[in-house]
Amino acid sequence: MVEQRTRWLLPIATVFIASLLTANIIAVKLVDFRWAILPAAIIVFPISYIVGDVLTEVYGYAVARRVIWLGFLANLILVVFVYLGQLLPAASFWDGQPAYERILGFTGRLLGASFIAYLLGEFTNSYVLAKLKVRTHGRWLFVRTIGSTLVGQLVDSTVFITLAFAGILPPGTLVPTLITQWLVKCGYEALATPITYLVVGFLKRSEGLDPYDERTDFNPVSISR
């Protein structure tokens, strides 16, 4: 477990949380990519998985676990205050209330699906990467980053699409939507692999860290180090 103070952990955690919050805000826009209709969040959400890989690889699962929960807390704060802002009486001359509610409003079903999918997906991603690092003895970083993303994003996409849209989208649309999102997110991770290598290499040299989670408690709600 990482005991010493680290120089880059806070900036890395900030990028993780910022990408998560940004994705949740811009996800309301649907983009026509000609070959698929996807939420605008597709351009930023995979970054949270890439940064999650970096956190687990460089700082270990226990640190990644805390950052994942911090991301959940930050998202919860965002949702609560966006909702409270929606309830405040609008100024008589301001005509943006419908737009505010349409863009920033959250339905209970979508919100629940998003929270559950985030936690299950991120913890699965971190767990798989940590286990693969031990199994591969620290070799083949690309196997760990891409392999963990394949599993984590599959869990995330399956849980979210199923909980949010089952019974709304026809089965003939639901499954292709799920598969398309999963493939695009995983492709994003694969393309970013050279950058991931550079960042991980820099951080390991700078922080002097390369932990192996051989005796780690992988319980997502554990407070142990």
C-alpha positions in Angstrom: 0.0 0.0 0.0 1.2 3.5 -0.8 2.1 5.2 2.5 4.2 8.3 1.4 2.8 11.5 0.1 2.5 11.5 -3.7 3.0 14.5 -6.0 0.7 13.5 -8.8 -2.2 11.6 -7.1 -4.4 14.7 -6.6 -4.1 15.9 -10.2 -4.8 12.4 -11.5 -7.8 12.1 -9.2 -9.0 15.5 -10.3 -9.0 14.4 -14.0 -10.9 11.3 -13.1 -13.7 13.1 -11.3 -13.8 16.0 -13.8 -14.2 13.6 -16.7 -17.0 11.7 -14.9 -18.9 14.9 -14.1 -18.5 16.2 -17.6 -19.7 13.0 -19.1 -22.9 13.0 -16.9 -23.7 16.6 -17.9 -23.2 16.3 -21.7 -24.7 12.8 -22.0 -28.1 14.4 -22.6 -27.0 15.3 -26.2 -27.4 12.5 -28.8 -24.9 12.6 -31.6 -25.4 11.2 -35.1 -22.1 9.6 -36.1 -23.7 8.3 -39.3 -22.9 4.7 -38.3 -24.5 5.0 -34.8 -26.4 7.3 -32.5 -24.5 7.8 -29.3 -24.5 10.2 -26.4 -22.0 13.1 -26.5 -20.5 11.6 -23.3 -18.8 9.0 -25.5 -16.0 11.6 -26.1 -15.1 11.9 -22.4 -16.5 9.1 -20.3 -13.8 6.5 -21.5 -11.2 8.9 -20.0 -12.4 7.9 -16.5 -11.6 4.3 -17.3 -8.2 5.2 -18.7 -7.4 7.3 -15.6 -8.8 4.5 -13.4 -6.3 2.1 -15.0 -3.5 4.6 -14.3 -4.6 4.9 -10.6 -4.7 1.1 -10.1 -1.5 0.5 -12.0 0.6 3.2 -10.3 -1.0 3.6 -6.9 -2.8 0.3 -6.3 -6.4 -0.9 -5.9 -6.9 0.6 -2.4 -6.1 4.1 -3.6 -8.2 3.7 -6.8 -11.1 2.5 -4.5 -11.0 5.8 -2.6 -11.0 7.8 -5.8 -13.9 5.9 -7.2 -15.9 6.6 -4.1 -14.9 10.3 -4.3 -16.2 10.4 -7.9 -19.4 8.9 -6.7 -19.7 11.5 -3.9 -18.9 14.4 -6.4 -21.6 13.1 -8.8 -24.1 12.9 -5.9 -23.4 16.5 -4.9 -23.8 17.6 -8.5 -27.1 15.9 -8.8 -28.5 17.2 -5.5 -27.7 20.8 -6.2 -28.8 20.7 -9.8 -32.1 19.5 -8.5 -32.3 22.1 -5.8 -31.4 24.8 -8.4 -34.3 23.5 -10.5 -36.7 24.0 -7.6 -35.7 27.6 -6.9 -38.2 30.1 -8.3 -37.1 31.5 -11.6 -36.8 35.3 -12.1 -39.8 36.7 -14.0 -37.7 37.9 -16.9 -35.7 34.6 -17.2 -37.1 32.2 -19.8 -34.5 29.4 -19.4 -36.4 27.2 -16.9 -37.6 24.6 -19.4 -34.2 24.4 -21.0 -32.6 24.0 -17.5 -35.0 21.2 -16.7 -34.6 19.5 -20.0 -30.8 19.6 -20.1 -29.8 19.3 -16.5 -32.8 17.5 -15.1 -32.5 13.8 -14.1 -35.1 11.1 -14.1 -35.0 8.7 -11.2 -34.6 5.7 -13.4 -31.7 7.1 -15.4 -30.0 8.4 -12.3 -30.2 5.1 -10.5 -28.9 3.3 -13.6 -26.0 5.7 -14.0 -24.9 5.4 -10.3 -25.1 1.6 -10.2 -23.4 1.1 -13.6 -20.6 3.5 -12.6 -19.8 1.7 -9.3 -20.0 -1.8 -10.8 -18.1 -0.9 -13.9 -15.3 1.1 -12.2 -14.7 -1.4 -9.5 -14.7 -4.3 -11.9 -12.2 -2.5 -14.1 -9.9 -1.8 -11.2 -10.2 -5.3 -9.8 -9.4 -7.0 -13.1 -6.4 -4.8 -13.8 -4.9 -5.3 -10.3 -5.4 -9.1 -10.6 -3.8 -9.2 -14.1 -0.8 -7.2 -12.9 -0.1 -9.9 -10.3 -0.7 -12.7 -12.8 1.5 -11.1 -15.5 4.2 -10.1 -13.0 3.9 -6.5 -14.2 4.5 -7.3 -17.9 2.3 -6.5 -20.9 0.6 -3.3 -19.6 -1.6 -3.2 -22.7 -3.1 -6.6 -21.8 -4.1 -5.2 -18.4 -5.5 -1.8 -19.6 -7.4 -3.2 -22.6 -8.4 -6.4 -20.8 -9.8 -4.6 -17.7 -11.6 -2.1 -19.9 -13.2 -4.9 -22.0 -14.7 -6.4 -18.8 -15.4 -3.1 -16.9 -17.0 -1.4 -19.8 -19.1 -4.5 -20.6 -20.4 -4.4 -17.1 -21.0 -0.7 -17.2 -22.8 -0.6 -20.6 -24.9 -3.7 -19.8 -26.1 -2.5 -16.5 -26.8 1.1 -17.6 -28.5 0.2 -20.9 -30.6 -2.5 -19.3 -31.7 -0.6 -16.2 -32.3 2.7 -18.1 -33.9 1.5 -21.3 -35.3 -2.1 -20.9 -39.0 -1.9 -21.7 -38.5 1.5 -23.5 -36.3 0.5 -26.4 -37.3 -2.6 -28.4 -35.0 -5.6 -28.0 -33.9 -5.2 -31.6 -32.5 -1.7 -30.7 -31.4 -2.3 -27.1 -28.8 -5.0 -27.8 -27.1 -3.2 -30.8 -27.0 0.0 -28.7 -25.3 -1.8 -25.9 -22.8 -3.5 -28.2 -22.0 -0.3 -30.1 -21.3 1.7 -26.9 -19.1 -1.1 -25.5 -17.1 -1.4 -28.7 -16.6 2.3 -29.1 -15.5 2.8 -25.5 -13.1 -0.1 -25.7 -11.7 1.1 -29.1 -11.1 4.5 -27.4 -9.1 2.8 -24.7 -7.1 0.8 -27.3 -6.2 3.9 -29.3 -5.1 5.7 -26.1 -2.8 2.9 -25.1 0.5 4.7 -26.3 -0.5 7.7 -24.1 -1.3 5.4 -21.2 2.1 3.9 -21.5 3.8 7.3 -21.4 1.7 8.5 -18.4 2.2 5.3 -16.4 6.0 5.3 -17.1 6.3 8.9 -16.1 4.3 8.5 -12.9 6.1 5.3 -11.8 9.5 7.1 -12.2 8.3 10.3 -10.6 6.5 8.7 -7.7 8.9 5.8 -7.2 5.9 3.5 -7.0 4.9 0.1 -8.6 2.6 -1.7 -6.2 1.3 -5.2 -6.5 -2.0 -6.0 -5.0 -1.1 -9.5 -3.7 -2.6 -9.1 -0.2 -5.1 -6.4 -0.9 -8.7 -6.5 0.4 -10.7 -6.1 -2.7 -14.0 -5.4 -0.9 -15.3 -2.2 -2.6 -16.7 -0.9 0.7 -13.6 -1.8 2.8 -11.9 1.0 4.6 -8.7 -0.9 5.1 -5.5 0.2 3.3 
